[in-house]
Amino acid sequence: MRKPLAILLAAIAVPAAASEAPSDSARAPHRLRPLEVLGVKQSPEAMSAEAVTRLTGAEARAAGIESPHSLGEIAPNFYMPDYGSRMTSSIYVRGLGARIDQPVVGLTVDNVPFLNKDAYDFDIADIASIEILRGAQAVLNGRNTMGGQINIRTLSPLDTRGVRLSAGYGNGNTVTASAAVYHPFSRSLGMSVSGQFRHTDGFFRNGYTGKLLDDENSGSARWKTAWRPSEALSVTNTASVALSRQGGYPYESVATGTIAYNDTCSYRRTLFADGLTVAWAGKRVVVRSVNSVHYLADDMRLDQDFLTDDYFTQRQKRREWTWTEDLFTRGSRGNYGWLGGVFAFYKSTSMQAPVTFRDDGISRLIESHRNDVNPDYPISWDSRSFTLGSDFDLRAGGIAFYHESTYTLGRWRFEAGLRLDYEHAALDYVSHCNTGFTTWQVHPDGTRTKFMHTPVVINDGGGLSQHFLEFLPKVTVAYDYEPFAPYFNFSKGYKAGGYNTQMFSDVLQQRIMSEMGIASPYTLEQIVAYRPERSFNYELGFHSSLASGALAIDGALFAIDCRNQQLTTFPAGTTTGRVMTNAGRTRSLGAELTAQWTATSDLHLRLSYGYTNATFRRYNDGRADYRGKRVPYAPANTVYASASYRITPLEFLGVTPAVDASVRCAGPIYWDEANIYRQPFYAVADASLRFAAEHWSLRLWCDNITGTRYSTFRFVSIGNTFLQRARPRTFGATIRVRL
């Protein structure tokens, strides 16, 4: 399976646009080289020792994949649930994952990295290829890739020409449209411009207002330029902007079985990203630079109690700038190959997250709580509404140096990598509140008189900072043999620590309670900062190719020892926030199996199964010992099975019908550390009927055909339990035209 040096250099020297999977259009003007779909840093040899799932652009369109969020369950032990907002794009892989803050899986689109998982859910026009790598990718990709890496590439303007149009309509008054123009000005210069739009009225109704609450209007545009002035130099730039305006969160009360709340819920987001990739290829050395700039601006409004009562609301506004630079070089001489580079990033975030207490929140959470303790001197608040204000400036920056060496000895291949990663995180905060209350004295005859008035004026500020320094090693031993190629990997994964900004309102609330003589259980030091998460990953796997390449079977066994795993929890009592905490130690054991069979030129089958047993080995939160319990949110089983069949005997007038069907399964999923609540194993069936001609195609589709009812999330707010229900049956039609 060794490839000559020329092929290796070709795979990494050509521009990103040229290395993408070729368009399915027969009108592509030329092709530079037929290349395997690869991440920008992975070599063909290295990829043979990874657990990876690949999709071509045609496979992605047949499966209805138009965003990273649509990839759930396609790869074994890879789960990406729908939490009701494009802001919440959590990924769980092999028992690792988190609902808030930093991801465990990295994402690149056209080589450009996305560091904030709140920006992972966006629509992408004209996907050329997708690859999902599982297992720690920290040596090459650094922070927040301890579970894997997603690489998505769009069509190249050097390989594709013409106009591509699409339009679709589905239930929920869902309308989609896209348009793209690809124009190669010459063999060395091409540009493309694309845009798309999505509208839906939604599928969940607010029982209080009687209106649909999950409506959305979104749109995006992308401008891609690929320039190859010589065989040695290539330049690719991709600029994109995406807008999303969503309605509220369909959280169903477990007590009532209904979705009903009285205040506004919405999410608005603007994303901008620009990535410049420059590559130069010498005879034995390749140098590549990937520079990117990101801007995220969003505005979230929550009826945070999700009830028809007036407890409290929250609004979070954020502005975030991110800059990254990845400069690396790759070379090879004889049996030895190497890759080394430096990565730097800086992220600056400005955030305002005020929580407004309303009448029911004041009377039930503050006044009654205080008056039960001291009924002879009850209090009454000055007004029936007040705000706990929290303003933040967060800064994070870091630099990393990494190296990976490969040595081939016959069929054996040995790899060793090391990354030195330094990061600094800082938080400046201002917490403020201006309100007050009156204390009354109750007399023996039941009358009461004013005893005193207490103003509550808080204007606290300060700063926190953390430093993280990590050594991240990786060792691989692989045996390249047809048709069975085994490998073994050891790697260390890492997620940086951070700050629980969502808990500042609870700290401030408890500060107010202390003004009334009730002890505060929270301090900033106890609740705000959380520590880094580290994992030690062991993987034994294989790749096989049978029946002259028609059948591919891959498998893996893995064990992950995770220290200080970051978990999203909901503190006990009448709190409003979520908090990231560190479990002492968790262990994840599992297995994966994938198979792809091209039975005939018209019939393609795919199957993947993943099993994960992720348990706490040491975790005591002061209230309970969860040793032996399952880690919440990550499913124990994932299954994906699909069949795609072109019915060529029914071809008529150049139109070929095709049927695509798939089943996605996951579960059980535990919602809490005590494993009291869970989502049982469930299955969702999707199907579509396609009619394809040379220049157009029509797809009739239906997702969740059986209307399977299941939950994607369960949480507690001020003692009330809520569920996020998955989308019901959806169906529609999509037409695509190439000119």
N, C-alpha and C positions, 0 to 999 in steps of 0.2 A: 504493500500500500504506500510505499514511499513515492514521493513525487519529485521530479528533478527540480533543481534550483530555479530554472527558468519559470516553471509554473508557479512556484512559491512566490517569486518576485512579481510575477504578473498579477497574482491574486491580490497583492497588497499595493502595487504601484499604480494601477489604473485608478482613475477618479472614482469617487463614490457613485456617481451617476452611471459610469460604465460598468461597474461591478454589480449593478442591480440585476435582478432577474429580468430577462427580456420581456417586452410587452407581448400580450397575446394577439396583438395586431399583426396582420400579414403585411402591413405597409411600412414597417420599420425600415428606414433608409439603409442602415448598415448595422453591423454588430462588431464591436471591437474584439471581444473574446468571450467564449462561453465559460462562465464562471459559476462555481457553487455559491449559494447564498451564505454569506458569512458576516459576522460582526466585524467592525473595522479593525479590531486587534487580533481576533482569532485567526490562526492559520488552519488550513485543511487538516493537517496532522493533529493539531491540538484539539480540534473539534471531534476527532474520533475517540477522545477520552472524556467526553462530556455527555451528560443527560440532556438531550436537546430535542425539541419538537419544532418542525418547520412547516410552514404553509406557503404555497405560492399565491400570487394575486388571484388566480382563477379559483383556487380552493377557498380563499377568504371570501370572495364574492358569492360563491355557491353556498357558503355557510352564513351569509348575511353579516359578516364581520366588517364593520365600518369604523371601529374605534378600539383602543386598547381594552376598554371595559367589556368588550364582547368576547374576550378570550377565555373566560372562566370555564373550567373543567376540560378544555380541549387537551391540555397537557396533564399527565397524571400528577396528583397531589398539588395541583395548581388551582386555586379557588379565588375568584374575584366577584363577590356578591354585589347586588344592587341595593345600596343603602338609601335610595330615594333622593340623592343629590349628586351632581357632578363634582361637588367638593369632596365627597367621601369616597375615595377610590382605594379601598383597602385590598391588599393582596395577602393571601396566606399560602405558604409553600412549605411542605414537609413539617408542619407544626409550628412554623415561624410566621409572625405577622403582627400587625398593630392597626387599630382603628384610627388613631390620631397620630399626628406628628410624622416621624420619619418612616419611610417604607423599608421593607426588606428586599424588594426587587427593584432594580434600576430600569430605566426606560430611556432609549434613544430613538429618535426619528431622524432618518437621514444623517446619522452619526452624531446628532446634537443631543446631549444629555439633558434630562429633566430631573432636577434635584428635589422638587416638591411634589409629593403624591397628590396634593390638592389640584394639581394641573394635569393629572394623568387621563382624565376622562374628557376626550374631545374627538370630534369626527374627523376622519382623514379620507380625502378623495384619492382614488387611483392607487391603492396599495399594490406594490410590486412583490413584496415578500415579508414574511414575519418569521422570527425565530425566538423561541422561548427556551432559555438555558436555565436549568435547575441545579442547585448546589451553589456554594459560596463562590462568587466571582470577584472577591475583594482584591486580589493581587493586581489584576489589570484594571478593575473598574472602581475600586475603593469603597468609600462610605456607602452604606445602605444598599449593598448588593449581596448580603449574606445569604439570601434565599435564592438569588438568581438574577437574570437579566433578560429584558425584552428588547429586541432590535427590530425596528420597522423601517422599511424603505419604500419610497414612492417611486413611480415611474420616472425614468430619465428622459429629459428632452433630447438627448443624443440618440436614444434608441427608439423613440416614439415620435410620430408626427400626426398632425391632424387635430380634429375637434372631437371631444368626447362629451356626451350629454347624458343625463339620467334624470328621471322623475319617478316619484312613487306616491302612492296613497294607501292608507290603511285605516283600520278602525281607530276610534278616538280622534277622528278628524286629523290624522297624522299625514302631513305633507312633507315630502323631501324633494330636493332638486339640486343638481350639481352641473357644472360646466367647466371644461378644461380645454386649453389650447396648447399644443406642443409643437414647437417649431425649431428644427435644427437649421441654423443659418448656414452652417457648413459642417464638414466632418469633425471640426474641432470646437464648435460653439453651438449651444442650443439653449433655448429658454422655454419655460412653461409657466402658465398662469392658470390657476384653478380657484373655484369658489363653490360653496355649497350652502344650503339653507335647510333648516328643519323647523317644523311647527307641529305641536300636538296640543289638543285640548286637555289631555290627561285621561286617567283611568280610575282614579280614586276620588270619592266625593266626601266633602266635609259635611257631616250630618248636622252641624250647627248652622252653617250658612246655606247649605243646599247646593253649593257650587263645587265643581271639580277643582281640585287643589294642586295637582301636579302638572299643570300646563307648562309649556316651554316654547320659546322662540330662540333659535341659535343660528349662527352663521360663521363661516370661516373663509379665509382666502390665503393662498399660498403662491409664492413666486420663487421659482427655482431656476438657477443658472448653472450650466456645466460648461467649463472651458478647458480644453486640452491643447495648449499651444504647441506642445511637443510630446514625443513618446515618454519623456522623462518627467514632465511637469503637468499637473492637473489641479484645477481650482473648481470647487463647487460651493455655491452659496444658496441657502434656503432661508427665506423669510416668510413668516406666517403670522396671522392674527386670527383670533377666535373670540367670538362674543356669545355669551349664554345668559338668558333671562328665564329663570325657572320659578315655578310656584312652590308651594309649601311641601311639607314632609308628611307622607301618609302613615302616621304612627297610630296604630289601633290600640285602644285601651283593652287590656286583658279582662278587667272587671266588667266592662259594658259590652265588649265585642264590637265597638263602633269607633270610627274616626270622627272626633268632634272637638274643635277648639275655637276660641272666639277671637284671637288676635292674629295678625298677619304673619305668615311664614313665606319667605322667599329667598332666592339666591341669585345674585347677579355677578358675573365674572367677565373680565377682559384679559385675554392672554396675548402676549406678543413674544415671538422668539425669532432670533436670527443666528444662523450657524454658518461659519466659513471653514471649509476644509481645504487645506493646501497640502499636496503630496509631491515629493520629488523622489525619483527612483534612479539610483546609480546602478553600476554593474553588480554590486554585492550588498548595497545598503539602500534602505528606503527610509526617508524621513517624512513624518506626517504631523501636521498641526491641525487641531480642531478647536476653534475659538467660538464661543457662543455668548449671547446676551439674552436674558429673559426678563419680562416684566409681567407681573400678575397684580391685578387690582380686583378685589371682590368685596361684596357687601351681603352679609347674611343677616336675615331677620328671623327671630324665633319666638313663637309663643312657647316659652321654655317649659311651662307646666303641661302643655298639650291637653288642657282641659277647658271646659266652658267657663270655669271659674277665673277670677282675675287675680292670679298669683303674681306672676312676673313675666317680663319679656326681656329678650336680649338682642342686641345688635352688634355685629362685629364687622368693622371696616378695616381693610388691610391694603397696603401698597408694598410691593416687594420687587426688588431688583436683584438679579443674580448674574454674575459673570464667571465663566469658566475658561480655562486654557489647558489643553492636553497636548503636549509635545512629546513625541516618542520616535524612536528609530528601531528598525529591524534589519537584521543581517543574517548571513549564512555562509559557512565555509566548510565544505566537505560534509561530515556527519554532524557538525555542530551548528546550531542556530540560536539566535538570541533576540530578545526584545527588551528595550529599556526606555524609560521616559520619566517625565515630571508632570504632575497635575496640580493645578492651583485653582482655587475658587474663592469667591467672596459673595456673601448674601446679606442684604440689608432690608429689614422689614419694619414698617411702621404700622401700628395696630391700635385701634380704639375698640374696647369691648365693654360698653356700659350695660348693666343689668338694672331694669326699672321695676321696683316693687309696686304692685297695685294693691287695691283695697283688701282682697282676700289674703294676699301674702302678708300684708301688715298685720291684719287681725288674727290670722291663724298661726303664722310662723313666728311672729314677734310678740304682739300684745298678749295673746292667750298663753304663750309659753312663759313669758315673764310673769303674768298675773297668776298663773297656777302656782308659781313658786312663792309669791308674796301677795296673797289676795287682800291683805289689809291696806296695802298701798299700791293699788293698780295704776297702770299707765295708760295714756292715750296718745296716739301719734299726732303731730301737728297737722299733717295733711294725709290724704289717702293715696299719695303717690310720692315716691322719691327715688333717686337714682344713685346707684353705686358705680362710680366711674373708674375705669381702668384704662390707662394709656401706656403703650409699650413701644420701645425701640429695641429691636433684637438684631444683633450682628453676629455673623458666623463667617469664619474664614479659615483656610487651611492650605497646606502644601504637602505633597506626597512625592516620594521617589520610589520607583518600582523597576524590577528587573525579573526576567524569566529566561532561563537557559534550557535548551533542548539538545539531547545527544541521542543519536540513533546508532544502534549496534545490531546489525542484521534486521530481524523483525522486531527486536525490542526497542522501545523508545522510553527515555527517562527525561522527566521535566522537573525543574525546581524553580520556584519563584519566591520573591520576597518584596514586601512593600513596607516602607516606613511612612506612616501617616500621622501628621500633626494637625490639630484643629483647635481653634479658640472660639468659644461662644460667650456672648455677653448679653445681658438684659438690663436695660434701664426702665424703671417703672414709676408711675405716679398713680396713686389711688386716692380718690377724693369723694367726699360726700358732704352735703350741707342740709341738715334736717334737724329734728328735735322732737322731744316728747314732754308731756306733762305728767307728773306724779300726783295722784289724788290720795287723800286720807279718808278711809271709810270709818264712820262713827258707829257706835253700838245701835243707834236707831235706824241704820241703813243709809243715812244721808252721807254725802261725801263733799269734801271741800278741797280746793287746790292746795297742795302741799309745796310743790316746787316745779320749776320748769328747767329742763336740762337741754341745752343746745348740743347737737352732735355735729361738730365741724371737724372733718378729717381731711388732711392734705399730706399724705405720706409719700415719700419718694425715696428712691435708692437705686442701687445697682448691684448686680450679681455677675460673676464670670466663672468660667470653667475652662480648663485646658485638658486636652486629650492627646496622648501619644501612644501609638500602637505599632507593633511589629506583626505583620500578617504574612505567614509563610504558606506555601503550597508545594506538595510533592505528588508527582504522578508517575506511575509505571504502567506502560501499555505494551501489548503484544499485537502487532498488526499482521493479521492472518485472514485469508479468505477461506471459508465464509464466516468465521467466528473470530471476533477480535475483542478479547477481554481487556479490562483496565482497572486500576485502583487509584483513587485520589484521597489525599489528606489535605485539608485546607482549614484555615482559620477565618471566620467571618466576624464582622464588627458593625455595630450601630453606635453612633455617638450619643452622648447624653444630651439633655436639654432642659426645658422649663415648661411647667404646667401653667400656662397663662390663663386657662379657663378656670382655674381654682382661685384666682385673685378675688373674685366677687364673693366667694365663700369665706375667704380669710377676712375680707372687709365686713361681711355680715356678722361673723363671730366677734370681730372687733367691736361692732355696735352692741352686740349682746353683752359683751364684757362691761360696756358703759352702764348697763342696767344691773350689774352685779352678778351676772351669770358667766361662769368661767368659759374661756375660749379654748376649744380643743385643738385649734390649728395655729401654727406659726409658719412664717415663710420658709424657714429652714426645714421644717418637717414635710411640707407638702409641695413646694414649688419645683425644686430641682430633682431630677432623676439621673441615674448613673448610666454609663455605657453598657451595652449588651454585647456579649462575646459568645461565639460558638466555635466548637471544634468538630469538624465534619469529616466523616469517614464514608467512602463510597466504593463499592465493588460492583462493576457493571460490565456490560458487553454490548456490542453491535454485531448484527449478523445480516447477511444478504444471501438469500436462497432463490432457487428457481430462476437462475440467470438474472437476478436482480429484481424479479417481479414481486418477491416477498421479502420484506425487511422486518426483522424482529429485534427490539432493543429491550434490555432489562437492567435493573439496578437494585441493589440492597444498600441501605444507608443507615447510619447511626449518627446522631447529633447530640453533643453534650453542650448545653447552653447555660451560661452563667449570667445572672442578673437579667433574665429575659424581661423585656419591657412589655407590660400588660396594661390595657385600659380597664380601669375599675371605676365603680360608682361608690363613693364613700357612704358609710352608714349614716342614717338620720335624715334630716330634712334639708340636705344640701342640693344645690342646683347644678353642680359641675361634674365633669369627668376628670379623672386624674390618671396620669401615667405613673405606674409604680414598677419596681423591680422585684420579680420573683427571685428567690435565692438561687435555685438551680432547676432546670428541666432537662428531660431526656426525650429524644424523639427517635423511634425505630420504625423502619418501614421498607416497603418494596414497591417497585414500579415495573410495569410491562406495557410496551407499545408494539403494535403490529400494523403494517400497511401492506396491502396486497392488491396489486394490479392484476386482477383475474383475467381480464381481456382489455383490449384497447378502449372499451366502453364502460367497463365496470371497475370501480375503485372502492376498496373497503379500508376503513381505519378503525382501530380499537386501542383504547388506552385505559389502564386501570392503575390506581394508586392507593396504597394503604399506609396510614400513618398512626402510630401509637405514641402520642405526645403526652407525657405525664410530668407532674411536679415531683421532683426528688427532694426539694427542700423549699418550703414556702409557708411561713407563719406570719400572718399580718397583724398579730396581736389579739385577734378575736378567735381565730380558728387555725388549725394546722391542716393544710391541703395536700400533704404528702400522699402520693399515689393517685390523686385525682387527675382527670384529663385537663389539658390546657384548653381554655375556652376559645371559641370562634373558628378554630381550624377543624375541618371535617376529617373524620377517621377514614372515609372511603370517597374516592372520586372515580367515576366511570364516564367514558365518552365512546360512543359507537356511531359510526356514520357509514352510509353507502351512497355512492353517486353512480348513476347508470344512464348513459346516453342510449336512447332507443333508436339506433340507426335504421332498423327495419321500417320504422314509421317515418323516415325522412321524406319530405314532400316539398318540392319547389325550393330546394336549398334550405329548408327549415328543419332542424333536428330537435325533437323533444328530449328532455332529460328529467330524471327524478332524483332528488336529493332528500335523504332522510337521516335524522340523527336522534340520539337519546343522550341526555345529560343527567347524571346522577351524582348526588353528594349526601353525606351524612353517616352517622349521626353527628350533630354539631351541638356542643354544650355552650350555654350562654353565661355560665357563672363558674367561679372557681370551685364551689362546693358540688358542682355537677347535679344540681337539683332540677334545673330546667334544660331542655334540649329540643332541637329540631330532629325528628327521626329521619332516617334515610328516605329520600324522595327521588322520583324520576320525572323528567320533563322531555316530551317528544316534540320535535320540530320537523317540518317537511316543506318541500317546495317543488313546483313543477316549472321547468324552464323550457322555453322555445328559443333556439339560437340560430341565427343566420350569420352571413359574413359580416354585415355591418350593423346588426341590431340584435337585441335579445330581450325577452320578456320573462320575468320571474313572478310566479304566483306563489305566495308563501304563507305559512301559518306557524307561529311559535306557541309552544305550550298548548298543543292540540287538545289534550284531555282536560285542560283547565286545572291542572294540579295546584292545590292550595298548600303553600308552605311559607315559612318565614325566613327572612334573611338576617334578622337581628332582633334581639330582645334586650331591653334596658329598663332601668328604674329611675324615676325622677320624683323627688319628695315623697318617697314611699309608694308611688303608683307605678305599675308595671305596664310596659307598652311593647308592641310587636311591630316590626316592619314587614308587611306582606309583600310577596313577590308579585310581579305583574300577572294579570290574568291572561286568558287567551287573546292573542293579537294576530291579525292577518291583514294582507294587503297585496299590492302588485307593484313591481318596479320594472321600468323599461329603460334600456340603455341603447345609445346610438353612437356609432363611430363614423365620422365623416372624413 
